[in-house]
Amino acid sequence: MEPRQSRLLAVEDAGFYPASPSSEFIHSSVLSLCVLVVFESEIPIDDSETMTLLKKDFLPVNPRFSSLLLKDEKGKQKWKRVEVTLQDHVIVPTFPVGLEPDAYDGCFKEYLSKIFMEKLPEDRPLWEIHLFKYPTRDAAGIAVFKLHHAIGDGFSLMGALFSCLKRADDPSLPLNFPAASVKECQLRGNGVVRLWRGVSGALGGCWNTSFDFCRSVLMSTVMVDDRSAIRSGTMEVEKEPVSISTVTLSLDIIRQIKSNIGGTVNDVAVGTIFYAIQLYKQRTSQNSSGTRMTALVLLNTRMLSGYQSLNDMLRQNTWGNNFTFLHVGIPSCKDAEKADPLAFIYKARKTIKRKKNSFAVVLTGRLLQMLRSIRGPEAASRFIRGTLENTSTAISHLIGPMEKMDLGNHPVKSFYFTVAGAPQSIGLTMVSYHGNLRLSVAGEKGFIDSELLTSCVKEAFDKIYTVACGKNGIKQR
């Protein structure tokens, strides 16, 4: 068929450039991931300027938005610049007129689940926009950007989208993002103390690296998490329908908790999720099942302090997929109601901090490159798929702007994102925006009760706040 023939690219053709290894890993017959970003508008959607906005602001952000991902005669994937027919990328679904917001809310959730499952057409650039022009409980209208992960990771894709958005209060000013500083370790004491700390730190680092790397390889090949309330064990679970729910948490309260007990915003968020999972297991009467559960916490390997412009990313060679997974065991308890809520944050903080100081992520990257060189990109893709398939969930956290955004003269009330195509029963994603943290739960429909889980997140968050801050915002002892 013509579309399939067009997927092969002759080496002498002009206008193409090689795909990165990471793009090859997550765009294959083994694994194909997409990112869906959902923008909730404060006003009804007016799509009269959509094509102009896309042509003027969106396409110029990165050439991959105007490229096909093809294979050359040697089977290597390459990006090929093409003319983009914008009308093919903008979808406006129709529903009955005159329904109540609650009814349209259900329509949108079903529609989001539908496009979550659909594959992007391979005969045009790997992105599309869906405009839901009906009022829901949370928005007057909704715009959904669906982009293939091969174009870039969440950091790159969000950076691209944010470069198209303006500040709602003053479009002439840039969006601001929370600073994420990387603190250098400072050794204090006399020379002997510094020497001892350096030696012990190096020995500990070697042990951590060896342990984490070996465990990572085993978890990607032979070790498998137990079946539990959040892992069904269904083969090719990514082909099962999903239900998507969200919950909003206050960043001010998260920072207050962080200030009282230490750690980072991410530590508090991940610890809250871990506690919520235990509450969810108890609510679903599966508290005794699945003692071994592992979360893959995504780590951005750029070590940057915020979103960068496209030129900065290209100059520093950081555009694309620059992330890795940290295997973090999800703590279990016999009775979630009697457990110490803060223990889950302490555990998350300790494990994530230790793994960040391990070189296992570097070794895993080298292993993937070796697999690609010896057995081809499909082998590396199978390794990544095994990493996802054998664990219980993946948790991704991105940083959004502090000010309210405007998308084509549509003030953005809130937004969230989710990842499609991962072979897991549940995926958890978080993004901060305008003083809040929005958590999205994408769960295997009929197995995961995503609404119940988001309510457990809210309950866990409230309990953590009560214990950490008390009535006067002071940690109770």
C-alpha positions as CSV (number, residue, x, y, z in Angstrom):
1,M,0.0,0.0,0.0
2,E,1.2,3.5,-0.7
3,P,1.3,4.7,2.9
4,R,3.5,1.8,3.9
5,Q,5.8,2.2,0.9
6,S,6.3,5.9,1.8
7,R,7.7,4.8,5.2
8,L,10.9,3.7,3.5
9,L,13.4,6.5,2.8
10,A,16.2,6.3,0.3
11,V,19.5,7.3,1.7
12,E,20.2,9.8,-1.0
13,D,16.9,11.7,-0.3
14,A,17.4,15.2,1.0
15,G,15.6,16.9,3.9
16,F,16.0,14.3,6.6
17,Y,18.0,14.0,9.8
18,P,18.6,11.0,12.1
19,A,16.3,10.2,15.0
20,S,17.9,9.9,18.4
21,P,18.3,6.4,19.9
22,S,15.7,7.3,22.6
23,S,13.2,8.2,19.9
24,E,13.8,4.8,18.2
25,F,13.3,3.0,21.5
26,I,9.8,4.5,22.1
27,H,8.6,4.4,18.5
28,S,8.7,0.8,17.6
29,S,6.6,-2.3,17.1
30,V,7.4,-3.2,20.7
31,L,6.7,0.1,22.5
32,S,4.9,3.3,21.3
33,L,4.3,6.1,23.8
34,C,2.3,9.3,23.4
35,V,1.8,12.3,25.7
36,L,-1.7,13.9,26.0
37,V,-1.8,17.5,27.4
38,V,-5.3,18.7,28.4
39,F,-5.9,22.5,28.6
40,E,-9.1,23.6,30.3
41,S,-10.3,26.9,29.1
42,E,-12.2,29.5,31.2
43,I,-14.2,30.6,28.1
44,P,-15.8,28.7,25.2
45,I,-13.5,27.5,22.5
46,D,-13.3,29.7,19.4
47,D,-11.3,27.9,16.8
48,S,-11.3,30.6,14.1
49,E,-7.6,31.4,14.8
50,T,-6.4,27.9,15.4
51,M,-4.7,27.4,12.0
52,T,-3.0,30.8,12.3
53,L,-1.8,30.0,15.8
54,L,-0.4,26.6,14.7
55,K,1.3,27.9,11.7
56,K,2.8,31.0,13.4
57,D,3.7,29.7,16.8
58,F,3.5,25.9,17.0
59,L,5.2,24.5,13.9
60,P,8.3,26.8,14.1
61,V,9.1,25.5,17.6
62,N,10.8,22.4,16.4
63,P,11.2,20.8,13.0
64,R,9.9,17.4,14.3
65,F,6.4,19.0,14.4
66,S,6.8,19.2,10.6
67,S,8.4,15.8,10.0
68,L,7.6,12.2,9.4
69,L,9.5,9.5,11.3
70,L,10.6,7.1,8.6
71,K,13.0,4.1,8.2
72,D,15.8,4.2,5.7
73,E,16.9,1.2,3.6
74,K,19.1,0.0,6.5
75,G,16.2,0.1,8.9
76,K,17.4,3.2,10.8
77,Q,14.7,5.8,11.8
78,K,15.1,9.3,10.4
79,W,13.0,12.4,10.5
80,K,11.9,13.7,7.1
81,R,10.7,17.3,6.7
82,V,7.3,17.5,4.9
83,E,4.6,20.1,4.1
84,V,2.0,20.0,6.9
85,T,-1.7,20.0,6.1
86,L,-2.9,21.5,9.3
87,Q,-6.5,20.6,8.7
88,D,-5.5,16.9,9.1
89,H,-4.2,17.5,12.6
90,V,-7.1,19.4,14.1
91,I,-10.1,17.3,15.2
92,V,-13.4,18.8,16.5
93,P,-15.7,16.1,17.8
94,T,-19.5,16.7,17.8
95,F,-22.0,15.8,20.5
96,P,-25.7,16.5,21.1
97,V,-26.4,20.2,21.7
98,G,-28.0,21.5,25.0
99,L,-26.8,18.9,27.5
100,E,-25.9,19.8,31.1
101,P,-22.2,20.2,32.0
102,D,-22.3,16.9,34.0
103,A,-23.4,15.1,30.8
104,Y,-20.7,16.7,28.7
105,D,-18.2,15.8,31.4
106,G,-19.0,12.2,30.8
107,C,-18.8,12.7,27.1
108,F,-15.3,14.2,27.4
109,K,-14.0,11.5,29.7
110,E,-15.2,8.8,27.2
111,Y,-13.7,10.8,24.3
112,L,-10.4,11.3,26.1
113,S,-10.3,7.5,26.8
114,K,-11.0,6.9,23.1
115,I,-8.1,9.1,21.8
116,F,-5.9,7.8,24.5
117,M,-6.2,4.3,23.0
118,E,-5.9,5.3,19.3
119,K,-2.6,5.3,17.5
120,L,-1.4,8.4,15.7
121,P,-1.4,8.1,11.9
122,E,2.1,7.3,10.6
123,D,1.7,9.1,7.2
124,R,1.8,12.6,8.7
125,P,3.7,14.3,11.6
126,L,3.1,12.7,14.9
127,W,0.8,15.1,16.6
128,E,-2.8,16.2,16.6
129,I,-5.1,18.6,18.5
130,H,-8.7,17.9,19.7
131,L,-11.0,20.8,20.4
132,F,-13.9,19.9,22.7
133,K,-16.3,22.8,22.3
134,Y,-18.7,21.9,25.1
135,P,-18.9,23.1,28.8
136,T,-17.9,20.5,31.4
137,R,-17.9,20.8,35.2
138,D,-14.4,22.1,35.1
139,A,-14.1,24.1,31.9
140,A,-16.0,26.1,29.3
141,G,-14.1,24.2,26.6
142,I,-11.1,21.9,26.4
143,A,-8.1,21.6,24.0
144,V,-6.1,18.3,24.0
145,F,-2.7,18.1,22.4
146,K,-1.6,14.6,21.6
147,L,2.1,14.3,20.7
148,H,4.2,11.2,20.2
149,H,6.9,10.7,22.8
150,A,9.5,10.2,19.9
151,I,9.3,14.0,19.3
152,G,10.6,14.6,22.8
153,D,10.1,13.9,26.5
154,G,7.7,15.7,28.7
155,F,10.3,18.4,29.5
156,S,10.8,19.2,25.8
157,L,7.1,18.9,24.8
158,M,5.9,21.1,27.6
159,G,8.6,23.6,26.9
160,A,7.5,23.6,23.2
161,L,3.8,24.1,24.2
162,F,4.7,26.8,26.8
163,S,6.6,28.7,24.2
164,C,3.3,29.1,22.3
165,L,1.4,30.3,25.4
166,K,1.3,33.8,26.8
167,R,0.9,35.3,30.2
168,A,-2.8,36.0,30.7
169,D,-2.1,39.2,32.8
170,D,0.5,40.6,30.4
171,P,1.4,38.8,27.1
172,S,4.5,40.9,26.7
173,L,6.1,39.3,29.8
174,P,7.6,35.8,29.8
175,L,6.1,32.9,31.8
176,N,8.0,32.2,35.1
177,F,8.7,28.8,36.5
178,P,9.7,27.7,40.0
179,A,13.5,27.6,40.4
180,A,14.8,24.1,40.8
181,S,18.3,24.6,42.3
182,V,20.8,21.8,42.6
183,K,22.7,22.1,45.8
184,E,26.2,20.9,45.9
185,C,27.3,18.8,48.9
186,Q,29.7,20.6,51.2
187,L,31.9,18.5,53.5
188,R,32.6,20.2,56.8
189,G,35.2,19.4,59.4
190,N,38.9,18.9,59.4
191,G,41.0,17.1,56.8
192,V,40.6,13.7,58.3
193,V,36.8,14.0,58.6
194,R,36.6,15.2,55.0
195,L,38.8,12.4,53.8
196,W,36.7,9.8,55.7
197,R,33.5,11.2,54.4
198,G,34.9,11.2,50.9
199,V,36.0,7.5,51.1
200,S,32.9,6.3,52.8
201,G,30.8,8.2,50.3
202,A,32.7,6.6,47.4
203,L,32.3,3.1,48.8
204,G,28.6,3.7,49.5
205,G,28.2,5.1,46.0
206,C,29.8,2.0,44.5
207,W,27.6,-0.3,46.5
208,N,24.5,1.7,45.6
209,T,25.4,1.7,41.9
210,S,26.0,-2.0,41.8
211,F,22.9,-2.9,43.7
212,D,20.6,-0.5,41.8
213,F,22.0,-1.5,38.4
214,C,21.6,-5.2,39.0
215,R,18.1,-4.7,40.4
216,S,17.2,-2.6,37.4
217,V,18.4,-5.3,35.0
218,L,16.5,-8.0,36.9
219,M,13.3,-5.9,37.1
220,S,13.5,-5.5,33.4
221,T,14.0,-9.2,32.6
222,V,13.0,-11.8,35.3
223,M,11.8,-10.1,38.4
224,V,8.1,-9.2,38.3
225,D,5.9,-7.3,40.8
226,D,3.1,-9.1,42.4
227,R,-0.4,-8.8,41.1
228,S,-2.1,-6.3,43.4
229,A,-4.8,-3.7,43.6
230,I,-2.8,-1.6,41.1
231,R,-1.4,-4.3,38.9
232,S,-3.7,-6.8,37.1
233,G,-0.9,-8.6,35.2
234,T,-3.0,-8.5,32.0
235,M,-0.9,-9.2,28.9
236,E,-0.6,-6.2,26.6
237,V,-2.6,-4.2,29.1
238,E,-1.9,-1.0,27.1
239,K,-4.5,-2.2,24.7
240,E,-7.2,-2.2,27.4
241,P,-9.6,0.8,27.8
242,V,-8.7,3.3,30.4
243,S,-10.5,5.7,32.8
244,I,-8.8,9.0,33.6
245,S,-9.4,11.1,36.8
246,T,-7.6,14.0,38.3
247,V,-7.2,15.7,41.7
248,T,-5.8,19.1,42.6
249,L,-3.5,19.7,45.6
250,S,-2.4,23.1,46.9
251,L,1.3,23.8,46.4
252,D,1.3,26.2,49.3
253,I,0.3,23.3,51.6
254,I,2.9,21.0,50.0
255,R,5.6,23.6,50.6
256,Q,4.4,24.0,54.2
257,I,4.7,20.2,54.7
258,K,8.1,20.2,53.0
259,S,9.3,23.0,55.3
260,N,8.2,21.2,58.4
261,I,9.5,17.7,57.6
262,G,12.2,18.4,55.0
263,G,12.6,17.0,51.5
264,T,11.3,18.4,48.2
265,V,7.9,19.0,46.6
266,N,8.4,15.8,44.6
267,D,9.2,13.8,47.8
268,V,5.9,15.0,49.4
269,A,3.9,14.3,46.2
270,V,5.4,10.8,45.8
271,G,5.0,10.0,49.5
272,T,1.4,11.1,49.3
273,I,0.8,8.8,46.3
274,F,2.4,5.8,48.2
275,Y,0.2,6.4,51.2
276,A,-2.9,6.8,48.9
277,I,-2.1,3.4,47.3
278,Q,-2.2,1.7,50.7
279,L,-5.6,3.4,51.5
280,Y,-6.8,2.3,48.0
281,K,-5.8,-1.3,48.7
282,Q,-7.7,-1.3,51.9
283,R,-10.8,0.3,50.4
284,T,-10.9,-2.3,47.7
285,S,-10.3,-5.1,50.2
286,Q,-7.0,-6.1,48.6
287,N,-4.8,-5.1,51.5
288,S,-3.2,-8.5,51.8
289,S,-2.4,-8.9,48.1
290,G,0.6,-7.7,46.2
291,T,3.3,-7.2,48.8
292,R,6.0,-6.3,46.2
293,M,5.0,-3.2,44.3
294,T,7.5,-1.0,42.5
295,A,7.0,2.5,41.2
296,L,9.2,3.9,38.3
297,V,9.9,7.5,39.3
298,L,10.9,9.4,36.2
299,L,14.1,11.5,36.5
300,N,15.0,14.3,34.2
301,T,18.7,13.8,33.4
302,R,19.3,17.3,32.1
303,M,19.8,18.7,35.7
304,L,18.5,22.0,34.4
305,S,16.8,24.7,36.6
306,G,13.7,25.3,34.5
307,Y,12.2,25.2,31.1
308,Q,14.4,26.5,28.3
309,S,13.7,28.1,25.0
310,L,14.1,25.9,21.9
311,N,17.4,27.6,21.0
312,D,18.8,26.9,24.5
313,M,17.8,23.3,24.3
314,L,19.4,22.8,20.8
315,R,22.5,24.7,21.8
316,Q,23.1,22.5,24.8
317,N,21.9,19.4,22.9
318,T,19.1,18.8,25.5
319,W,16.0,18.7,23.2
320,G,14.5,15.2,22.9
321,N,14.2,12.4,25.3
322,N,16.5,12.9,28.3
323,F,15.0,10.9,31.1
324,T,15.5,7.7,33.1
325,F,13.6,5.6,35.6
326,L,14.3,5.2,39.3
327,H,13.0,1.9,40.7
328,V,11.4,2.9,44.0
329,G,9.7,0.3,46.2
330,I,6.2,1.2,47.3
331,P,6.0,0.7,51.1
332,S,3.3,-1.7,52.4
333,C,1.5,-1.7,55.7
334,K,-1.1,-4.0,57.4
335,D,-3.5,-1.2,58.4
336,A,-3.3,2.0,56.4
337,E,-5.7,3.7,58.8
338,K,-3.2,3.2,61.7
339,A,0.0,3.8,59.7
340,D,2.1,6.9,60.2
341,P,1.4,9.0,57.0
342,L,4.8,10.7,57.2
343,A,6.6,7.4,57.0
344,F,5.7,7.2,53.4
345,I,7.3,10.6,52.6
346,Y,10.4,9.7,54.6
347,K,10.7,6.4,52.7
348,A,10.2,8.1,49.3
349,R,12.7,10.9,50.1
350,K,15.4,8.5,51.4
351,T,15.1,6.1,48.4
352,I,14.9,8.8,45.7
353,K,17.9,10.7,47.2
354,R,20.0,7.5,47.4
355,K,19.2,6.5,43.8
356,K,19.8,10.0,42.5
357,N,23.4,9.6,43.8
358,S,23.8,6.3,42.1
359,F,25.5,5.9,38.7
360,A,23.1,3.0,37.9
361,V,21.1,5.3,35.6
362,V,24.3,5.9,33.6
363,L,25.1,2.2,33.4
364,T,21.5,1.5,32.3
365,G,21.9,4.0,29.5
366,R,25.1,2.4,28.4
367,L,23.4,-1.0,28.4
368,L,20.6,0.3,26.2
369,Q,23.2,1.7,23.8
370,M,25.0,-1.6,23.8
371,L,21.8,-3.5,23.1
372,R,21.0,-1.1,20.2
373,S,24.5,-1.6,18.7
374,I,24.5,-5.4,19.0
375,R,20.9,-6.4,18.5
376,G,19.3,-3.3,17.1
377,P,16.8,-0.7,18.6
378,E,14.0,-3.2,18.9
379,A,16.1,-5.1,21.6
380,A,16.5,-1.9,23.5
381,S,12.8,-1.1,23.1
382,R,12.0,-4.6,24.5
383,F,14.2,-3.9,27.5
384,I,12.4,-0.6,28.3
385,R,9.0,-2.4,27.8
386,G,10.1,-5.0,30.3
387,T,11.0,-2.3,32.8
388,L,7.5,-0.9,32.5
389,E,5.7,-4.2,32.2
390,N,7.3,-5.8,35.3
391,T,6.6,-2.9,37.6
392,S,3.3,-1.6,39.1
393,T,3.2,2.0,38.0
394,A,5.2,5.0,36.7
395,I,5.2,8.5,38.3
396,S,6.1,11.5,36.3
397,H,6.3,15.1,37.6
398,L,6.7,18.2,35.5
399,I,7.0,21.9,36.4
400,G,4.5,24.4,35.0
401,P,4.3,28.2,35.1
402,M,3.5,30.2,38.2
403,E,1.3,32.7,36.3
404,K,-2.0,32.0,34.6
405,M,-1.5,31.2,30.9
406,D,-3.4,32.2,27.7
407,L,-3.7,29.9,24.8
408,G,-4.8,31.8,21.7
409,N,-6.8,34.3,23.7
410,H,-8.3,31.5,25.9
411,P,-7.3,31.8,29.6
412,V,-6.2,28.4,30.8
413,K,-8.0,27.6,34.0
414,S,-6.0,24.4,34.7
415,F,-4.2,21.7,32.8
416,Y,-2.8,18.2,33.2
417,F,-1.1,15.5,31.1
418,T,-1.0,11.8,30.9
419,V,1.0,9.2,29.0
420,A,-0.5,6.6,26.7
421,G,0.9,3.3,25.5
422,A,2.7,2.1,28.7
423,P,2.1,-1.6,29.5
424,Q,0.9,-0.9,33.0
425,S,-2.5,-1.0,34.7
426,I,-2.0,2.5,36.1
427,G,0.0,5.6,35.2
428,L,0.4,8.7,37.5
429,T,1.4,12.1,36.2
430,M,1.7,15.4,38.0
431,V,2.2,19.0,36.8
432,S,2.3,22.3,38.8
433,Y,0.4,25.4,37.6
434,H,-0.6,28.7,39.2
435,G,-0.2,27.6,42.8
436,N,-1.6,24.0,42.4
437,L,-0.4,20.5,41.6
438,R,-2.7,18.6,39.3
439,L,-2.4,14.8,39.6
440,S,-3.8,12.6,36.8
441,V,-4.6,8.9,37.2
442,A,-5.0,6.8,34.0
443,G,-6.1,3.3,35.1
444,E,-7.1,0.1,33.4
445,K,-10.9,0.4,33.0
446,G,-12.8,-2.3,34.9
447,F,-9.8,-3.0,37.1
448,I,-8.7,0.4,38.5
449,D,-11.3,2.6,40.1
450,S,-9.6,5.9,39.2
451,E,-12.2,8.0,41.0
452,L,-11.7,6.1,44.2
453,L,-7.9,6.4,43.9
454,T,-8.0,10.1,43.4
455,S,-10.2,10.4,46.5
456,C,-7.7,8.3,48.4
457,V,-5.0,10.8,47.2
458,K,-7.0,13.7,48.6
459,E,-7.5,11.8,51.9
460,A,-3.8,10.9,52.2
461,F,-2.9,14.5,51.5
462,D,-5.2,15.8,54.2
463,K,-3.9,13.3,56.8
464,I,-0.3,14.1,56.0
465,Y,-1.0,17.8,56.4
466,T,-2.7,17.2,59.7
467,V,0.2,15.2,61.1
468,A,3.0,17.3,59.6
469,C,1.5,20.7,60.4
470,G,-1.3,20.4,62.9
471,K,-3.7,23.3,63.5
472,N,-1.0,26.0,63.7
473,G,1.2,24.7,60.9
474,I,3.7,23.2,63.3
475,K,4.8,19.6,63.2
476,Q,3.2,17.5,65.9
477,R,5.5,15.2,67.7
